[in-house]
């Protein structure tokens, strides 16, 4: 099962911008995630087509199960 952490922010245009990181360290430490998101905003690490990131929207773990289908 593939696991990702999704960090979601609001930008200057009030649009949601998300960043996905594969294979996060388990278990997820909410304090570390929160601090990392604060740092991303404070240091203006990323920008988007709608401008700088202004606020944290949410963070979540996304798990995806991929099952191949055999073709004949």
BADRENMI-201480 format. One record per atom (N, C-alpha, C, O, CB): residue in three letters; atom name; x, y, z. Coordinates in steps of 0.2 Angstrom, whole numbers, plus 5000, padded with zeros to 4 digits. Glycine has a CB too. Layout:
<pts>
ALA	CA	X	Y	Z;
...
</pts>
This chain:
<pts>
UNK	N	5004	4994	5000;
UNK	CA	5000	5000	5000;
UNK	C	5004	5006	5000;
UNK	O	5009	5007	5004;
UNK	CB	4995	5000	5006;
UNK	N	5003	5011	4995;
UNK	CA	5007	5017	4995;
UNK	C	5004	5022	5000;
UNK	O	4998	5023	5000;
UNK	CB	5007	5019	4988;
UNK	N	5009	5025	5003;
UNK	CA	5007	5030	5008;
UNK	C	5010	5037	5007;
UNK	O	5016	5037	5005;
UNK	CB	5008	5028	5016;
UNK	N	5006	5042	5007;
UNK	CA	5009	5049	5006;
UNK	C	5006	5054	5012;
UNK	O	5001	5052	5015;
UNK	CB	5006	5052	4999;
UNK	N	5010	5059	5013;
UNK	CA	5007	5064	5017;
UNK	C	5006	5070	5012;
UNK	O	5010	5072	5008;
UNK	CB	5012	5066	5023;
UNK	N	5000	5073	5013;
UNK	CA	4997	5079	5009;
UNK	C	4997	5085	5014;
UNK	O	4993	5085	5019;
UNK	CB	4991	5077	5006;
UNK	N	5001	5090	5012;
UNK	CA	5001	5096	5015;
UNK	C	4997	5101	5011;
UNK	O	4998	5102	5005;
UNK	CB	5008	5099	5017;
UNK	N	4992	5104	5014;
UNK	CA	4987	5109	5010;
UNK	C	4988	5116	5014;
UNK	O	4987	5117	5020;
UNK	CB	4980	5106	5010;
UNK	N	4989	5121	5009;
UNK	CA	4989	5128	5011;
UNK	C	4984	5132	5007;
UNK	O	4982	5130	5002;
UNK	CB	4997	5130	5010;
UNK	N	4983	5138	5010;
UNK	CA	4979	5143	5006;
UNK	C	4984	5148	5004;
UNK	O	4989	5150	5007;
UNK	CB	4974	5147	5010;
UNK	N	4983	5151	4997;
UNK	CA	4988	5156	4995;
UNK	C	4985	5163	4994;
UNK	O	4979	5163	4997;
UNK	CB	4990	5154	4988;
UNK	N	4988	5167	4992;
UNK	CA	4986	5174	4991;
UNK	C	4979	5175	4988;
UNK	O	4975	5179	4990;
UNK	CB	4991	5179	4987;
UNK	N	4978	5171	4983;
UNK	CA	4971	5171	4979;
UNK	C	4966	5167	4983;
UNK	O	4961	5166	4980;
UNK	CB	4972	5168	4972;
UNK	N	4967	5164	4989;
UNK	CA	4963	5160	4993;
UNK	C	4961	5154	4990;
UNK	O	4956	5151	4991;
UNK	CB	4956	5164	4994;
UNK	N	4966	5151	4986;
UNK	CA	4965	5144	4983;
UNK	C	4969	5139	4987;
UNK	O	4974	5141	4990;
UNK	CB	4968	5144	4975;
UNK	N	4967	5133	4987;
UNK	CA	4971	5128	4991;
UNK	C	4977	5125	4986;
UNK	O	4976	5124	4980;
UNK	CB	4966	5122	4993;
UNK	N	4983	5125	4989;
UNK	CA	4988	5122	4986;
UNK	C	4991	5116	4990;
UNK	O	4991	5117	4996;
UNK	CB	4994	5128	4985;
UNK	N	4992	5111	4986;
UNK	CA	4994	5105	4990;
UNK	C	5001	5102	4988;
UNK	O	5002	5103	4982;
UNK	CB	4989	5099	4990;
UNK	N	5004	5100	4993;
UNK	CA	5011	5096	4991;
UNK	C	5010	5089	4994;
UNK	O	5008	5088	5000;
UNK	CB	5017	5100	4994;
UNK	N	5012	5084	4990;
UNK	CA	5012	5077	4992;
UNK	C	5019	5075	4993;
UNK	O	5023	5076	4989;
UNK	CB	5008	5073	4987;
UNK	N	5021	5071	4998;
UNK	CA	5027	5068	4999;
UNK	C	5026	5061	5000;
UNK	O	5022	5059	5004;
UNK	CB	5031	5071	5006;
UNK	N	5030	5057	4997;
UNK	CA	5029	5050	4997;
UNK	C	5033	5047	5003;
UNK	O	5038	5050	5005;
UNK	CB	5032	5046	4990;
UNK	N	5030	5041	5005;
UNK	CA	5033	5037	5011;
UNK	C	5035	5041	5017;
UNK	O	5041	5041	5019;
UNK	CB	5039	5034	5008;
UNK	N	5031	5044	5020;
UNK	CA	5032	5048	5026;
UNK	C	5035	5044	5032;
UNK	O	5033	5038	5032;
UNK	CB	5026	5052	5028;
UNK	N	5039	5047	5036;
UNK	CA	5041	5043	5042;
UNK	C	5035	5041	5046;
UNK	O	5031	5045	5048;
UNK	CB	5046	5047	5046;
UNK	N	5035	5035	5048;
UNK	CA	5029	5032	5052;
UNK	C	5032	5031	5059;
UNK	O	5037	5028	5060;
UNK	CB	5026	5025	5049;
UNK	N	5028	5032	5065;
UNK	CA	5022	5036	5065;
UNK	C	5023	5043	5063;
UNK	O	5028	5046	5065;
UNK	CB	5019	5035	5071;
UNK	N	5018	5046	5061;
UNK	CA	5017	5053	5059;
UNK	C	5017	5057	5066;
UNK	O	5013	5056	5070;
UNK	CB	5012	5055	5054;
UNK	N	5021	5062	5067;
UNK	CA	5021	5066	5072;
UNK	C	5018	5073	5071;
UNK	O	5021	5077	5067;
UNK	CB	5028	5068	5075;
UNK	N	5012	5074	5073;
UNK	CA	5008	5080	5071;
UNK	C	5012	5087	5073;
UNK	O	5011	5092	5070;
UNK	CB	5001	5080	5075;
UNK	N	5015	5087	5078;
UNK	CA	5019	5093	5080;
UNK	C	5024	5094	5075;
UNK	O	5025	5100	5073;
UNK	CB	5023	5092	5087;
UNK	N	5028	5089	5073;
UNK	CA	5033	5090	5067;
UNK	C	5030	5093	5061;
UNK	O	5032	5097	5058;
UNK	CB	5037	5084	5066;
UNK	N	5024	5090	5059;
UNK	CA	5021	5092	5053;
UNK	C	5018	5099	5054;
UNK	O	5019	5103	5049;
UNK	CB	5014	5087	5052;
UNK	N	5016	5101	5059;
UNK	CA	5013	5108	5060;
UNK	C	5019	5113	5060;
UNK	O	5019	5118	5057;
UNK	CB	5010	5108	5067;
UNK	N	5025	5111	5063;
UNK	CA	5031	5115	5063;
UNK	C	5034	5116	5056;
UNK	O	5036	5121	5054;
UNK	CB	5036	5113	5068;
UNK	N	5034	5110	5052;
UNK	CA	5036	5111	5046;
UNK	C	5032	5115	5041;
UNK	O	5035	5119	5037;
UNK	CB	5036	5104	5043;
UNK	N	5025	5115	5042;
UNK	CA	5021	5119	5038;
UNK	C	5022	5126	5040;
UNK	O	5022	5131	5036;
UNK	CB	5013	5117	5039;
UNK	N	5023	5128	5046;
UNK	CA	5024	5135	5049;
UNK	C	5030	5137	5045;
UNK	O	5031	5143	5043;
UNK	CB	5025	5135	5056;
UNK	N	5035	5133	5045;
UNK	CA	5042	5135	5042;
UNK	C	5041	5136	5035;
UNK	O	5044	5141	5032;
UNK	CB	5047	5130	5043;
UNK	N	5037	5132	5031;
UNK	CA	5036	5133	5024;
UNK	C	5033	5140	5023;
UNK	O	5035	5143	5018;
UNK	CB	5032	5128	5021;
UNK	N	5028	5142	5027;
UNK	CA	5025	5148	5026;
UNK	C	5030	5154	5028;
UNK	O	5031	5159	5024;
UNK	CB	5019	5149	5030;
UNK	N	5033	5153	5034;
UNK	CA	5037	5159	5036;
UNK	C	5043	5160	5032;
UNK	O	5045	5166	5031;
UNK	CB	5039	5157	5044;
UNK	N	5046	5155	5029;
UNK	CA	5052	5156	5025;
UNK	C	5050	5157	5018;
UNK	O	5055	5157	5013;
UNK	CB	5057	5150	5026;
UNK	N	5044	5157	5016;
UNK	CA	5042	5157	5009;
UNK	C	5045	5152	5004;
UNK	O	5048	5154	4999;
UNK	CB	5043	5165	5007;
UNK	N	5045	5146	5007;
UNK	CA	5049	5141	5003;
UNK	C	5046	5139	4996;
UNK	O	5050	5138	4992;
UNK	CB	5049	5134	5007;
UNK	N	5040	5139	4996;
UNK	CA	5036	5138	4989;
UNK	C	5032	5144	4988;
UNK	O	5030	5148	4992;
UNK	CB	5032	5131	4990;
UNK	N	5030	5144	4981;
UNK	CA	5025	5149	4979;
UNK	C	5021	5145	4974;
UNK	O	5022	5140	4973;
UNK	CB	5028	5155	4975;
UNK	N	5015	5148	4972;
UNK	CA	5011	5145	4968;
UNK	C	5008	5150	4962;
UNK	O	5010	5156	4963;
UNK	CB	5005	5142	4971;
UNK	N	5005	5148	4957;
UNK	CA	5002	5152	4952;
UNK	C	4998	5158	4955;
UNK	O	4997	5163	4952;
UNK	CB	4999	5148	4947;
UNK	N	4995	5156	4961;
UNK	CA	4990	5161	4964;
UNK	C	4994	5165	4970;
UNK	O	4991	5168	4974;
UNK	CB	4985	5157	4968;
UNK	N	5001	5165	4970;
UNK	CA	5004	5169	4974;
UNK	C	5007	5165	4980;
UNK	O	5007	5159	4980;
UNK	CB	5000	5174	4977;
UNK	N	5010	5168	4985;
UNK	CA	5013	5165	4991;
UNK	C	5008	5161	4995;
UNK	O	5002	5163	4995;
UNK	CB	5017	5171	4995;
UNK	N	5011	5157	4999;
UNK	CA	5007	5153	5003;
UNK	C	5006	5157	5010;
UNK	O	5010	5160	5012;
UNK	CB	5010	5146	5005;
UNK	N	4999	5158	5012;
UNK	CA	4998	5162	5018;
UNK	C	4996	5158	5024;
UNK	O	4998	5160	5030;
UNK	CB	4992	5166	5016;
UNK	N	4992	5153	5023;
UNK	CA	4990	5149	5029;
UNK	C	4990	5142	5028;
UNK	O	4989	5139	5023;
UNK	CB	4983	5152	5031;
UNK	N	4990	5138	5034;
UNK	CA	4989	5131	5034;
UNK	C	4981	5129	5033;
UNK	O	4977	5132	5036;
UNK	CB	4992	5127	5040;
UNK	N	4980	5125	5028;
UNK	CA	4973	5122	5028;
UNK	C	4972	5116	5031;
UNK	O	4967	5115	5035;
UNK	CB	4971	5122	5020;
UNK	N	4976	5111	5030;
UNK	CA	4976	5104	5033;
UNK	C	4982	5100	5031;
UNK	O	4986	5102	5027;
UNK	CB	4969	5101	5031;
UNK	N	4983	5095	5034;
UNK	CA	4988	5090	5033;
UNK	C	4984	5083	5034;
UNK	O	4980	5082	5038;
UNK	CB	4994	5090	5037;
UNK	N	4986	5078	5029;
UNK	CA	4983	5072	5030;
UNK	C	4987	5066	5027;
UNK	O	4991	5067	5022;
UNK	CB	4976	5072	5027;
UNK	N	4986	5060	5029;
UNK	CA	4989	5054	5026;
UNK	C	4984	5051	5021;
UNK	O	4978	5050	5022;
UNK	CB	4991	5049	5032;
UNK	N	4987	5050	5015;
UNK	CA	4983	5047	5010;
UNK	C	4986	5040	5009;
UNK	O	4992	5039	5007;
UNK	CB	4983	5051	5003;
UNK	N	4982	5035	5009;
UNK	CA	4984	5028	5007;
UNK	C	4981	5026	5001;
UNK	O	4975	5026	5000;
UNK	CB	4983	5023	5013;
UNK	N	4985	5023	4997;
UNK	CA	4982	5020	4990;
UNK	C	4984	5013	4989;
UNK	O	4990	5011	4990;
UNK	CB	4984	5025	4984;
UNK	N	4979	5009	4988;
UNK	CA	4980	5002	4986;
UNK	C	4980	5001	4979;
UNK	O	4974	5003	4976;
UNK	CB	4975	4997	4990;
UNK	N	4985	4999	4976;
UNK	CA	4985	4998	4969;
UNK	C	4986	4991	4967;
UNK	O	4990	4987	4970;
UNK	CB	4991	5002	4965;
UNK	N	4981	4988	4963;
UNK	CA	4981	4981	4961;
UNK	C	4981	4981	4954;
UNK	O	4976	4983	4951;
UNK	CB	4975	4978	4965;
UNK	N	4986	4977	4951;
UNK	CA	4986	4977	4944;
UNK	C	4981	4972	4941;
UNK	O	4979	4967	4945;
UNK	CB	4993	4974	4942;
UNK	N	4979	4973	4936;
UNK	CA	4974	4968	4932;
UNK	C	4977	4965	4927;
UNK	O	4980	4968	4922;
UNK	CB	4967	4972	4930;
UNK	N	4977	4959	4926;
UNK	CA	4981	4955	4921;
UNK	C	4977	4955	4915;
UNK	O	4971	4954	4914;
UNK	CB	4982	4948	4923;
UNK	N	4980	4958	4910;
UNK	CA	4977	4958	4903;
UNK	C	4979	4952	4899;
UNK	O	4985	4950	4899;
UNK	CB	4979	4965	4900;
UNK	N	4975	4950	4895;
UNK	CA	4976	4944	4890;
UNK	C	4976	4946	4883;
UNK	O	4977	4942	4879;
UNK	CB	4971	4938	4892;
</pts>
